[in-house]
Amino acid sequence: MKWPGIELLRTLLTAVCVWLALQAWNGFTDQGAEFSLQVAAGALVIALIGWFGRARHRWLALAAQVLALVVLVGHFVTDAWVPTLTRGELLWRTLVDGARVARSQPTPVPDIYPEFTALLLCLALTLLVAGDVVANSTRQPAALGFVLLLIVSIAAAIYIHSLNPLYVVGSGALWLALVALAERQRGEGSDPHPIRAVLAPTRLVVLAGLAALALPTLVPQHARSGAGGDGGTASAGNRLINPVLNLKRDLTQGADLDLVFAKTDADPTYLRLSVLDEFTGVSWQPSDRELSIDNSISNAFPSPEGLTDRVSSSPRSWSLQLSKQFETTWLPLPYATSSLSQIPGQWRVDPSTLDVTSADGRTAAGYDYQLSALTLSPTKQQLVASPFLTGPMAQRMTRLPDAMPPVFRTTARRVTRGALNDFERAVKLQRWFREGGGFTYSTATAPGTGIGALANFITINKVGYCEQFATSMAVLAREVGIPARVVVGFLRPAQRDDTWVYSSHDLHAWPELFFGGVGWVRFEPTPGSRSGAVPSYTQGNLRPTSVPTPRVSVRPSPKPTVAPPAPVDQGTQTQTSGTSTGLWWLAGALGLAGLLWAPRLVRAARRRHRLSHHHGTRLAQGLWDELHDSSIDAGLRWTKGRSPRAVNRELIVAGAITDHQTKEALTGVTTFIERERYDRPRELSEQTRAQVLADFARWEESLRADNAKWWPRSLRLWRRR
């Protein structure tokens, strides 16, 4: 009996199946929720058009679906429903621009790129049309699995975060339900309850999905590394390679571990670890450091870059002791250190940044050392009088990726409008972040210093912690031509008797901007609730005196260009994400294995269900269906409409059965089917049931069946029956 509304049910199941798989694309854009709703609306429209059109002609349905796709995407781009030549040109240019953005931007792409969202919507609706055509117009729902696999594979290859396995499991379950529904629609199943016929194979996918979800909780996690420890145990240690990588975790998780103990006669705030002077578009990171013996800390420290004797300075003494748990390869130092006592290992100082890193991979855990540092006191007048910079250093420290969104330059120029010099521009940027820009400090926001994350931070979200404030100000400063970099270190220690203690929760990031004749100068865009007061030279009136700003060329200190090998750095940078990435690859492999095994499992489940009946008539029908499918799987001829006796003779000849016991076993099966069909109903004894099942098993063993193959013939909907 044909089900009422069966075609509509299949069409809607297909749309929901593909839509669930497309949820894996939500992370491609910051407009994930809106994208999901747009795709849902498009899926419904395309499904209904396909169902209605196929009642007339399947190619008419496809043409109508393509037209609907163009109209929907065109409406998203132009806000108009009627396509015109001008709107078509605009739509094409938007999709081309979206492809350009897709090649240049990391995910998630911020919503300042609506052209990318238009491209993503167009691709999603195209896959919805393809899925509907494959599953319903060509009547091959099993082939829909390739469309689903394409969607999930694209997400796994591009999206940098973990995929939600529930979408994959749900989509796979609906796909198997579609296959079972197609089998049922052919009218050859024996189950009088169609809902059970649809839901039975989906249990396999659900169980496999639950196993994939539970697996990560059973696999032991490796100890996580980074400044601040593993979030709970002090014995796990605190290893620091790129200091910004785990900054958020150390500010929000785990015990507040004491890392550095300092005694000094200077202001103990702002202890530096590393300088991030290179912006790749994905993250801020330290540039290559020269680790030759010429830069050993046993030699005299280089003078601070750009500093002249016009700037007031006073020497201060420091005594630092590091916790044994602080396994850092960057040495905590104040700016600007001028001399350092000898410590074990090979430690090198960078002439431009004055940060000190390990050349042999040794950490500074448990070290104590003494140093001398200059406390610099630039005046507002000196900063205002700083000359405009040109030359290699200025070009290198104002360099930004080619694919920077226009919103950065627009924002930087708007905020600094009216400034007469670089110092005024820098202070305006600092005050915008702290006071006038509507920003809020919170560690609840997601980490990230890539273009997309920073664009979202300065335009829409405006909620972040020191990482976003420091890196955003450095980017905006570079946009208006001010050399800028980011420093990671410690802020505001606690005092215990005569000792200052820096802990893991004191980790901080701030920008440094370069001014000719003064050198690198600290600014503080992070709100005062976290960082306290701004530097004294940025307070008050921005124009203490009227001073000219001549154009001069500032030559940087000589700096070797050989990039050092950093095997320890690379290994530690990837250790934290390696475990979760490996687990998701394992889950993906299990999901792919589940898709490959699904046809065999469906075939086995259907066979088990057919032979599980204890009622004579139902068992006879199940045996008849299995005779048919097993014969098809073995490649034997099956003529529809023949009686059990005729089928018995045909199968003996087609299977070339010569064994007398096998012939009798097949005859026993067909005789049982014939008697149950035409004789009056009677009770089926367990002995008779066991005997007929044994006869069927003996015949089936004699076949050259391909039940063990990946796709049994009886499941192939495109074969001729």
C-alpha positions as CSV (number, residue, x, y, z in Angstrom):
1,M,0.0,0.0,0.0
2,K,1.4,3.4,-1.0
3,W,1.7,5.9,1.8
4,P,-0.2,9.1,1.6
5,G,2.2,12.0,1.2
6,I,5.3,9.8,0.8
7,E,6.9,12.0,-1.8
8,L,6.5,15.1,0.4
9,L,7.9,13.2,3.4
10,R,11.0,12.1,1.4
11,T,11.6,15.7,0.1
12,L,11.4,17.3,3.6
13,L,13.6,14.6,5.1
14,T,16.2,15.3,2.4
15,A,16.1,19.1,3.1
16,V,16.5,18.6,6.9
17,C,19.3,16.1,6.3
18,V,21.4,18.5,4.2
19,W,20.5,21.4,6.4
20,L,21.8,19.6,9.5
21,A,25.1,18.8,7.7
22,L,25.4,22.5,6.6
23,Q,25.3,23.6,10.3
24,A,29.0,22.6,10.3
25,W,29.5,25.7,8.2
26,N,28.2,28.1,10.8
27,G,31.7,28.7,12.1
28,F,32.9,30.1,8.8
29,T,31.3,33.5,9.6
30,D,30.5,35.6,12.6
31,Q,26.9,35.6,11.2
32,G,26.5,31.9,11.9
33,A,23.0,32.2,13.4
34,E,21.7,34.4,10.6
35,F,23.3,32.1,8.0
36,S,21.6,29.1,9.6
37,L,18.2,30.7,9.5
38,Q,18.7,31.8,5.8
39,V,19.7,28.3,4.8
40,A,16.7,26.8,6.7
41,A,14.3,29.2,4.8
42,G,16.0,28.4,1.5
43,A,15.9,24.6,2.2
44,L,12.1,24.8,2.8
45,V,11.5,26.8,-0.4
46,I,13.7,24.6,-2.5
47,A,12.1,21.4,-1.1
48,L,8.6,22.5,-1.7
49,I,9.4,23.7,-5.3
50,G,11.1,20.4,-6.0
51,W,8.2,18.4,-4.6
52,F,5.6,20.4,-6.5
53,G,7.6,20.5,-9.8
54,R,8.3,16.8,-9.9
55,A,4.6,16.1,-10.1
56,R,4.8,17.7,-13.6
57,H,8.4,16.9,-14.7
58,R,11.6,16.4,-12.8
59,W,13.6,18.7,-15.1
60,L,11.0,21.4,-14.7
61,A,11.5,21.0,-10.9
62,L,15.3,21.5,-11.3
63,A,14.9,24.6,-13.4
64,A,12.5,26.1,-10.8
65,Q,14.9,25.3,-8.0
66,V,17.8,27.0,-9.8
67,L,15.7,30.1,-10.4
68,A,14.6,30.1,-6.7
69,L,18.3,29.9,-5.7
70,V,19.2,32.9,-7.8
71,V,16.3,34.9,-6.4
72,L,17.0,34.1,-2.8
73,V,20.7,34.9,-3.0
74,G,19.9,38.0,-5.1
75,H,17.5,39.2,-2.4
76,F,20.2,38.7,0.2
77,V,22.6,40.9,-1.8
78,T,20.3,43.5,-3.4
79,D,17.2,43.5,-1.0
80,A,15.0,43.0,-4.1
81,W,13.0,40.0,-5.2
82,V,12.8,40.8,-9.0
83,P,16.0,39.9,-10.9
84,T,17.2,42.5,-13.4
85,L,20.4,42.8,-15.5
86,T,21.8,45.4,-13.1
87,R,21.1,43.4,-10.1
88,G,22.5,40.3,-11.8
89,E,25.8,42.2,-12.4
90,L,25.9,43.3,-8.7
91,L,25.2,39.7,-7.6
92,W,28.1,38.4,-9.8
93,R,30.5,41.1,-8.5
94,T,29.5,40.3,-4.9
95,L,30.1,36.6,-5.3
96,V,33.5,37.3,-7.0
97,D,34.5,39.6,-4.1
98,G,33.3,36.9,-1.6
99,A,35.6,34.4,-3.3
100,R,38.5,36.8,-2.9
101,V,37.6,37.3,0.8
102,A,37.4,33.5,1.3
103,R,41.0,33.2,0.0
104,S,42.4,35.9,2.2
105,Q,40.5,35.8,5.5
106,P,40.8,33.2,8.3
107,T,37.6,31.8,9.8
108,P,35.4,33.0,11.3
109,V,35.1,35.8,8.7
110,P,33.7,38.9,10.4
111,D,30.3,40.3,9.3
112,I,32.0,43.4,7.8
113,Y,32.3,41.1,4.8
114,P,28.7,40.5,3.6
115,E,30.0,39.4,0.2
116,F,31.5,36.3,1.9
117,T,28.2,35.5,3.6
118,A,26.5,35.8,0.2
119,L,29.0,33.4,-1.4
120,L,28.5,30.9,1.5
121,L,24.7,31.1,1.2
122,C,24.9,30.5,-2.6
123,L,27.1,27.4,-2.1
124,A,24.8,26.1,0.7
125,L,21.7,26.5,-1.4
126,T,23.5,24.9,-4.4
127,L,24.2,21.8,-2.3
128,L,20.6,21.7,-1.1
129,V,19.4,21.6,-4.7
130,A,22.0,19.0,-5.5
131,G,20.9,16.9,-2.6
132,D,17.2,17.1,-3.5
133,V,17.9,16.2,-7.2
134,V,20.1,13.2,-6.2
135,A,17.7,11.9,-3.5
136,N,14.4,12.5,-5.1
137,S,14.5,13.4,-8.8
138,T,17.0,10.6,-9.7
139,R,15.6,8.3,-7.0
140,Q,19.0,7.5,-5.5
141,P,19.0,8.6,-1.8
142,A,22.0,6.4,-1.1
143,A,24.1,8.7,-3.3
144,L,23.1,11.6,-1.1
145,G,25.8,10.4,1.3
146,F,28.4,11.8,-1.1
147,V,26.9,15.3,-0.8
148,L,26.9,15.0,2.9
149,L,30.5,13.8,3.0
150,L,31.5,16.8,0.8
151,I,29.9,19.3,3.2
152,V,31.5,17.8,6.3
153,S,34.9,17.4,4.6
154,I,34.9,21.1,3.6
155,A,34.1,22.1,7.2
156,A,36.8,19.8,8.7
157,A,39.4,21.0,6.2
158,I,38.8,24.8,6.6
159,Y,37.3,25.5,10.0
160,I,39.9,25.9,12.7
161,H,37.7,24.9,15.6
162,S,36.1,21.6,16.4
163,L,32.9,20.5,14.6
164,N,29.8,19.7,16.5
165,P,29.4,15.9,16.0
166,L,25.7,16.0,16.8
167,Y,25.1,17.6,13.4
168,V,27.0,14.9,11.6
169,V,25.3,12.1,13.6
170,G,21.8,13.6,13.0
171,S,22.5,14.1,9.3
172,G,23.8,10.5,8.9
173,A,20.7,9.1,10.8
174,L,18.3,11.0,8.5
175,W,20.3,9.7,5.5
176,L,19.8,6.1,6.5
177,A,16.2,6.8,7.2
178,L,15.8,8.0,3.6
179,V,17.4,4.9,2.3
180,A,15.1,2.7,4.4
181,L,12.1,4.8,3.4
182,A,13.0,4.3,-0.3
183,E,13.2,0.5,0.3
184,R,9.8,0.6,2.0
185,Q,8.3,2.6,-0.8
186,R,9.2,-0.1,-3.3
187,G,6.7,-2.2,-1.4
188,E,9.0,-5.2,-0.9
189,G,9.4,-5.0,2.9
190,S,7.5,-7.2,5.2
191,D,7.2,-4.9,8.2
192,P,3.6,-3.8,8.6
193,H,4.7,-0.8,10.6
194,P,6.5,1.7,8.3
195,I,7.7,3.9,11.1
196,R,9.8,1.0,12.5
197,A,11.1,0.4,9.0
198,V,12.3,4.0,8.8
199,L,13.7,4.2,12.3
200,A,15.4,0.8,12.6
201,P,18.6,1.6,10.6
202,T,19.0,5.0,12.3
203,R,19.7,3.3,15.6
204,L,23.1,2.2,14.2
205,V,24.2,5.7,13.4
206,V,22.9,7.1,16.7
207,L,24.8,4.4,18.6
208,A,28.0,5.1,16.6
209,G,27.6,8.8,17.2
210,L,27.2,8.4,20.9
211,A,30.3,6.2,21.0
212,A,32.2,9.0,19.1
213,L,31.0,11.6,21.6
214,A,32.0,9.5,24.6
215,L,35.4,8.5,23.2
216,P,37.2,11.8,23.9
217,T,36.2,11.6,27.6
218,L,37.8,8.2,27.9
219,V,41.1,9.1,26.2
220,P,43.6,10.6,28.8
221,Q,44.5,14.2,28.2
222,H,48.1,15.2,28.0
223,A,49.3,17.9,30.4
224,R,48.7,21.3,28.9
225,S,51.5,23.7,28.7
226,G,51.8,27.5,28.9
227,A,52.5,30.2,31.4
228,G,50.3,29.7,34.3
229,G,50.2,26.0,34.5
230,D,47.6,23.4,33.7
231,G,44.9,25.1,35.6
232,G,45.0,23.1,38.8
233,T,48.2,21.3,39.8
234,A,51.4,23.1,40.5
235,S,53.4,20.1,39.6
236,A,52.3,20.3,36.0
237,G,54.6,23.3,35.5
238,N,54.3,26.5,33.6
239,R,56.1,26.5,30.2
240,L,56.1,29.7,28.1
241,I,57.1,29.7,24.4
242,N,54.9,32.3,22.6
243,P,53.6,34.1,25.6
244,V,50.3,35.3,24.0
245,L,49.2,31.7,23.1
246,N,47.8,30.8,26.5
247,L,47.3,34.3,28.0
248,K,43.5,34.0,28.4
249,R,43.7,30.6,30.0
250,D,46.2,31.8,32.6
251,L,44.0,34.7,33.5
252,T,40.8,32.7,33.9
253,Q,41.6,29.1,34.9
254,G,43.4,27.3,37.7
255,A,45.2,28.4,40.8
256,D,46.9,31.8,40.9
257,L,50.5,30.4,41.0
258,D,53.4,32.6,42.2
259,L,55.9,32.7,39.4
260,V,58.4,35.6,39.9
261,F,59.8,37.0,43.2
262,A,61.4,40.5,42.8
263,K,63.4,42.8,45.1
264,T,64.1,46.3,43.6
265,D,64.3,50.0,44.4
266,A,62.4,50.8,41.2
267,D,58.7,50.8,40.3
268,P,57.9,47.0,40.1
269,T,55.2,47.1,37.5
270,Y,55.4,46.0,33.9
271,L,58.0,43.2,33.8
272,R,58.5,42.1,30.2
273,L,58.8,38.5,28.9
274,S,58.7,38.7,25.1
275,V,58.0,41.2,22.3
276,L,55.5,40.3,19.5
277,D,56.7,42.4,16.6
278,E,55.3,40.6,13.7
279,F,51.6,40.5,12.6
280,T,50.7,37.7,10.2
281,G,47.0,38.5,9.9
282,V,46.3,35.4,12.0
283,S,48.2,36.3,15.1
284,W,50.9,38.5,16.6
285,Q,54.1,36.6,17.2
286,P,57.8,37.2,17.9
287,S,59.9,37.6,14.8
288,D,62.9,35.5,14.2
289,R,65.6,36.0,16.8
290,E,69.3,35.9,16.2
291,L,70.7,33.4,18.6
292,S,74.4,33.7,17.7
293,I,77.1,33.9,20.4
294,D,77.5,37.6,19.6
295,N,74.2,38.3,21.3
296,S,75.0,36.4,24.5
297,I,74.0,38.0,27.7
298,S,77.6,37.7,28.9
299,N,78.4,40.5,26.5
300,A,77.3,44.1,27.1
301,F,73.6,44.7,26.5
302,P,72.8,46.8,23.4
303,S,71.4,50.3,24.0
304,P,67.6,50.6,23.7
305,E,66.6,51.2,20.1
306,G,66.0,54.9,19.2
307,L,66.9,56.2,22.7
308,T,69.0,59.4,23.0
309,D,70.6,61.1,26.0
310,R,67.9,63.8,26.0
311,V,65.6,61.3,27.8
312,S,66.0,61.3,31.5
313,S,67.0,57.9,32.9
314,S,68.1,56.5,36.2
315,P,69.8,53.1,37.0
316,R,67.9,50.7,39.2
317,S,68.9,47.3,40.7
318,W,66.8,44.2,40.6
319,S,67.1,40.8,42.2
320,L,64.7,38.2,40.6
321,Q,64.0,34.6,41.6
322,L,61.8,32.4,39.4
323,S,59.6,29.6,40.7
324,K,60.6,26.1,39.9
325,Q,57.2,25.6,38.3
326,F,57.8,28.5,35.8
327,E,59.5,26.7,32.9
328,T,59.9,29.7,30.7
329,T,62.2,30.0,27.7
330,W,61.8,33.8,27.9
331,L,63.6,35.6,30.8
332,P,61.4,38.0,32.8
333,L,63.2,41.4,32.6
334,P,62.3,45.1,33.2
335,Y,62.8,47.6,30.4
336,A,65.4,48.7,29.7
337,T,67.9,46.1,31.1
338,S,71.5,47.2,30.8
339,S,73.4,44.3,32.4
340,L,72.6,40.9,33.7
341,S,74.4,38.4,35.9
342,Q,75.6,35.2,34.4
343,I,73.0,32.3,34.5
344,P,73.3,28.7,33.4
345,G,72.5,27.9,29.7
346,Q,72.8,29.8,26.5
347,W,70.7,32.9,26.7
348,R,70.6,35.5,23.9
349,V,69.4,39.1,23.9
350,D,67.7,40.6,20.8
351,P,69.2,44.0,19.9
352,S,65.9,45.5,18.8
353,T,63.5,44.2,21.4
354,L,65.9,43.6,24.4
355,D,64.0,40.4,25.3
356,V,66.1,37.4,26.2
357,T,65.4,33.9,25.0
358,S,67.0,30.5,25.4
359,A,69.2,29.3,22.5
360,D,69.5,25.7,23.8
361,G,65.9,25.0,24.9
362,R,66.8,25.2,28.6
363,T,64.1,26.8,30.8
364,A,64.7,29.3,33.6
365,A,62.7,27.4,36.2
366,G,64.2,28.0,39.7
367,Y,66.8,30.6,38.4
368,D,67.8,33.6,40.5
369,Y,69.7,36.5,39.0
370,Q,70.6,40.1,39.4
371,L,70.4,42.9,36.9
372,S,70.7,46.6,36.3
373,A,68.0,48.5,34.3
374,L,67.4,52.1,33.3
375,T,64.1,53.6,34.4
376,L,63.2,56.0,31.5
377,S,61.2,59.1,32.0
378,P,60.3,60.7,28.7
379,T,58.4,63.9,28.8
380,K,55.3,64.9,26.9
381,Q,57.3,67.6,25.1
382,Q,59.8,65.1,23.9
383,L,57.1,62.8,22.5
384,V,55.3,65.6,20.8
385,A,58.5,66.8,19.2
386,S,59.4,63.3,17.9
387,P,60.2,63.5,14.2
388,F,58.2,61.7,11.5
389,L,59.9,58.4,10.8
390,T,61.1,56.9,7.5
391,G,63.5,54.2,6.8
392,P,63.7,50.3,7.0
393,M,62.7,50.1,10.7
394,A,59.6,52.3,10.2
395,Q,58.6,50.2,7.2
396,R,59.0,46.9,9.0
397,M,57.2,48.0,12.2
398,T,54.3,49.5,10.3
399,R,53.8,46.6,8.0
400,L,50.4,45.0,7.8
401,P,49.0,42.1,5.7
402,D,47.7,43.0,2.3
403,A,44.2,41.7,3.0
404,M,43.4,44.1,5.9
405,P,39.7,45.1,5.8
406,P,39.1,48.8,5.2
407,V,37.4,49.1,8.6
408,F,40.8,49.2,10.4
409,R,42.1,52.2,8.4
410,T,38.7,53.9,8.6
411,T,38.5,53.4,12.4
412,A,42.1,54.6,12.9
413,R,41.6,57.8,10.9
414,R,38.3,58.5,12.5
415,V,39.6,58.1,16.1
416,T,42.7,60.2,15.4
417,R,41.0,62.9,13.4
418,G,42.4,66.4,14.4
419,A,45.7,65.1,15.8
420,L,48.7,67.1,14.7
421,N,51.5,64.5,15.4
422,D,52.0,60.8,16.1
423,F,52.0,61.3,19.9
424,E,48.5,62.9,19.8
425,R,47.3,60.1,17.5
426,A,48.7,57.5,20.0
427,V,47.0,59.1,23.0
428,K,43.7,59.5,21.1
429,L,43.8,55.7,20.3
430,Q,44.5,54.9,24.0
431,R,41.7,57.1,25.3
432,W,39.3,55.7,22.7
433,F,39.8,52.2,24.1
434,R,39.7,53.2,27.7
435,E,37.0,55.9,27.7
436,G,35.2,57.0,24.6
437,G,34.9,53.9,22.5
438,G,32.4,51.9,24.6
439,F,34.7,49.0,25.3
440,T,34.4,46.6,28.3
441,Y,37.0,44.5,29.9
442,S,36.1,40.8,30.3
443,T,38.0,37.5,30.1
444,A,34.7,35.8,29.1
445,T,35.4,36.6,25.5
446,A,37.0,34.2,23.1
447,P,40.8,34.5,22.5
448,G,42.2,35.5,19.2
449,T,44.4,38.2,17.6
450,G,43.6,37.5,13.9
451,I,42.1,40.0,11.5
452,G,38.6,38.7,11.9
453,A,38.6,38.6,15.7
454,L,40.1,42.1,15.9
455,A,37.7,43.6,13.4
456,N,34.8,42.2,15.4
457,F,36.3,43.5,18.6
458,I,36.7,47.2,17.4
459,T,33.4,47.4,15.5
460,I,30.7,45.1,17.0
461,N,31.5,43.2,20.2
462,K,33.8,45.7,22.0
463,V,34.3,43.2,24.8
464,G,37.7,41.7,25.4
465,Y,40.7,41.4,27.7
466,C,44.3,42.7,27.5
467,E,45.2,40.6,24.5
468,Q,42.5,42.2,22.3
469,F,43.1,45.8,23.6
470,A,46.9,45.6,23.1
471,T,46.9,44.0,19.7
472,S,44.0,46.2,18.4
473,M,45.8,49.4,19.4
474,A,49.0,48.2,17.8
475,V,47.2,47.4,14.5
476,L,45.4,50.8,14.5
477,A,48.7,52.6,15.3
478,R,50.4,50.9,12.3
479,E,47.4,51.9,10.1
480,V,48.2,55.6,10.8
481,G,51.9,55.1,10.3
482,I,53.2,54.7,13.9
483,P,55.7,51.8,14.4
484,A,54.0,49.5,17.0
485,R,54.5,46.1,18.6
486,V,52.9,44.1,21.4
487,V,54.6,43.1,24.7
488,V,53.6,40.2,26.9
489,G,54.7,40.2,30.5
490,F,53.5,40.9,34.1
491,L,51.6,43.7,35.6
492,R,51.1,45.0,39.1
493,P,52.6,42.5,41.5
494,A,51.6,41.9,45.1
495,Q,53.9,43.0,47.9
496,R,54.9,40.6,50.7
497,D,57.3,42.3,53.2
498,D,60.2,43.5,51.0
499,T,59.4,41.2,48.1
500,W,57.2,41.8,45.1
501,V,55.4,38.7,43.8
502,Y,54.2,38.3,40.2
503,S,51.7,35.5,39.7
504,S,50.1,33.7,36.8
505,H,47.0,36.0,37.0
506,D,49.3,39.0,36.7
507,L,50.1,38.1,33.1
508,H,49.3,41.1,30.8
509,A,49.8,42.4,27.3
510,W,50.3,46.0,26.2
511,P,51.5,47.9,23.1
512,E,54.8,49.8,22.6
513,L,55.0,52.6,20.1
514,F,58.2,54.1,18.6
515,F,59.1,57.8,18.8
516,G,62.3,59.1,17.3
517,G,64.7,60.3,19.9
518,V,62.8,58.5,22.6
519,G,62.6,55.0,21.5
520,W,59.9,52.4,22.4
521,V,57.3,53.8,24.7
522,R,54.6,51.9,26.6
523,F,50.9,52.7,26.3
524,E,48.0,51.2,28.1
525,P,44.7,50.8,26.2
526,T,43.3,48.1,28.6
527,P,40.6,49.7,30.9
528,G,41.6,50.8,34.3
529,S,39.7,48.1,36.1
530,R,42.5,45.8,35.0
531,S,45.5,47.9,34.4
532,G,45.1,50.9,36.7
533,A,46.3,54.4,35.7
534,V,47.7,55.3,32.3
535,P,51.4,56.4,32.0
536,S,51.9,59.9,33.3
537,Y,53.1,61.2,29.9
538,T,49.7,60.4,28.3
539,Q,47.7,62.3,31.0
540,G,46.3,65.8,30.7
541,N,46.6,68.2,27.8
542,L,48.0,66.7,24.6
543,R,49.6,70.0,23.4
544,P,51.9,71.4,26.1
545,T,53.8,73.4,23.6
546,S,53.9,74.1,19.9
547,V,56.7,72.2,18.4
548,P,57.6,71.5,14.8
549,T,57.6,67.9,13.4
550,P,60.5,67.8,10.9
551,R,60.8,64.8,8.6
552,V,64.0,62.8,9.2
553,S,65.2,59.3,8.7
554,V,65.9,57.1,11.7
555,R,68.3,54.3,11.2
556,P,67.7,51.2,13.3
557,S,70.3,49.3,15.2
558,P,72.0,46.6,13.1
559,K,70.2,43.4,13.3
560,P,71.3,40.0,11.9
561,T,68.7,38.3,9.7
562,V,69.4,34.6,10.1
563,A,66.3,32.8,11.4
564,P,67.1,30.5,14.3
565,P,65.8,26.9,14.4
566,A,63.2,26.6,17.1
567,P,62.3,22.9,17.6
568,V,61.2,23.4,21.2
569,D,59.1,26.4,20.4
570,Q,57.1,24.7,17.6
571,G,56.5,21.6,19.6
572,T,55.2,23.4,22.6
573,Q,53.1,25.8,20.6
574,T,51.1,22.9,19.1
575,Q,51.0,20.7,22.2
576,T,47.9,22.2,23.7
577,S,45.8,21.9,20.5
578,G,47.4,18.6,19.4
579,T,45.3,16.4,21.7
580,S,41.9,17.8,20.8
581,T,42.8,17.9,17.1
582,G,43.9,14.3,17.2
583,L,40.7,13.3,19.0
584,W,38.5,15.1,16.4
585,W,40.4,13.4,13.6
586,L,39.8,10.1,15.3
587,A,36.1,11.0,15.6
588,G,36.0,11.9,11.9
589,A,37.7,8.6,11.0
590,L,35.1,6.7,13.1
591,G,32.3,8.7,11.3
592,L,33.8,7.8,7.9
593,A,34.1,4.2,8.9
594,G,30.5,4.3,10.0
595,L,29.4,5.6,6.6
596,L,31.4,2.8,4.8
597,W,29.9,0.1,7.1
598,A,26.4,1.5,7.0
599,P,25.1,-0.5,3.9
600,R,26.4,-3.7,5.3
601,L,24.9,-3.0,8.7
602,V,21.6,-2.0,7.1
603,R,21.6,-5.3,5.1
604,A,22.4,-7.3,8.3
605,A,19.8,-5.5,10.3
606,R,17.1,-6.1,7.7
607,R,18.0,-9.8,7.5
608,R,17.9,-10.2,11.3
609,H,14.5,-8.5,11.5
610,R,13.0,-10.6,8.7
611,L,14.1,-13.9,10.3
612,S,13.1,-12.9,13.9
613,H,9.4,-13.5,13.5
614,H,7.7,-16.3,15.4
615,H,4.4,-16.0,13.6
616,G,4.2,-18.5,10.6
617,T,2.9,-16.1,8.0
618,R,5.3,-13.3,8.9
619,L,8.3,-15.6,9.0
620,A,7.3,-17.1,5.6
621,Q,7.2,-13.5,4.1
622,G,10.5,-12.7,5.7
623,L,12.1,-15.8,4.3
624,W,10.7,-15.0,0.8
625,D,12.2,-11.5,1.0
626,E,15.5,-12.9,2.1
627,L,15.5,-15.5,-0.7
628,H,15.0,-12.6,-3.1
629,D,17.8,-10.4,-1.6
630,S,20.3,-13.2,-1.1
631,S,19.8,-14.3,-4.7
632,I,20.3,-10.8,-6.0
633,D,23.4,-10.3,-3.8
634,A,24.8,-13.6,-5.3
635,G,24.1,-12.4,-8.8
636,L,21.4,-15.0,-9.5
637,R,18.5,-14.5,-11.8
638,W,15.2,-13.7,-10.1
639,T,11.9,-13.6,-12.0
640,K,9.2,-11.6,-10.4
641,G,5.7,-13.1,-10.0
642,R,6.7,-16.8,-9.9
643,S,5.5,-19.3,-7.3
644,P,7.7,-20.7,-4.6
645,R,8.0,-24.0,-6.4
646,A,9.1,-22.3,-9.6
647,V,11.6,-20.1,-7.7
648,N,13.0,-23.3,-6.1
649,R,13.6,-24.9,-9.5
650,E,15.1,-21.7,-10.9
651,L,17.5,-21.1,-8.0
652,I,18.7,-24.7,-8.2
653,V,19.6,-24.3,-11.9
654,A,20.9,-20.7,-11.6
655,G,23.0,-21.6,-8.5
656,A,24.3,-24.8,-10.1
657,I,23.4,-26.6,-6.9
658,T,24.6,-30.3,-7.1
659,D,24.8,-31.1,-3.4
660,H,21.7,-33.2,-2.5
661,Q,21.5,-31.8,1.1
662,T,21.6,-28.2,-0.2
663,K,18.8,-29.0,-2.7
664,E,16.7,-30.5,0.1
665,A,17.4,-27.5,2.3
666,L,16.2,-25.0,-0.4
667,T,13.1,-27.2,-1.1
668,G,12.3,-27.2,2.7
669,V,12.4,-23.4,2.7
670,T,10.2,-23.0,-0.3
671,T,7.8,-25.7,0.9
672,F,7.4,-23.9,4.2
673,I,6.7,-20.6,2.4
674,E,4.1,-22.3,0.1
675,R,2.3,-24.0,3.0
676,E,2.1,-20.8,5.1
677,R,0.8,-18.9,2.1
678,Y,-1.9,-21.2,1.0
679,D,-2.7,-23.5,3.9
680,R,-4.9,-22.5,6.8
681,P,-3.2,-20.6,9.6
682,R,-1.7,-22.7,12.3
683,E,0.6,-22.3,15.3
684,L,4.4,-22.4,14.5
685,S,6.4,-24.6,16.8
686,E,9.9,-23.7,17.8
687,Q,11.2,-27.0,16.3
688,T,9.7,-26.2,12.9
689,R,11.0,-22.6,13.0
690,A,14.5,-23.8,14.0
691,Q,14.5,-26.4,11.2
692,V,13.5,-23.9,8.4
693,L,16.0,-21.3,9.5
694,A,18.7,-24.0,9.5
695,D,17.7,-25.0,6.0
696,F,17.8,-21.4,4.8
697,A,21.3,-20.9,6.4
698,R,22.6,-24.0,4.6
699,W,21.3,-22.8,1.2
700,E,22.7,-19.3,1.8
701,E,26.2,-20.7,2.6
702,S,26.3,-22.3,-0.8
703,L,25.9,-19.0,-2.6
704,R,28.6,-16.9,-4.1
705,A,26.9,-14.0,-2.3
706,D,28.5,-10.6,-1.9
707,N,26.9,-9.8,1.4
708,A,30.3,-9.1,2.7
709,K,31.0,-6.4,0.2
710,W,30.6,-2.7,1.0
711,W,27.4,-2.2,-1.0
712,P,25.3,-5.4,-1.4
713,R,23.4,-5.5,-4.7
714,S,20.0,-5.7,-2.9
715,L,20.5,-2.2,-1.5
716,R,21.3,-0.6,-4.9
717,L,18.2,1.3,-5.9
718,W,19.3,1.9,-9.4
719,R,19.5,-1.8,-10.4
720,R,16.8,-3.3,-12.5
721,R,14.5,-5.6,-10.4
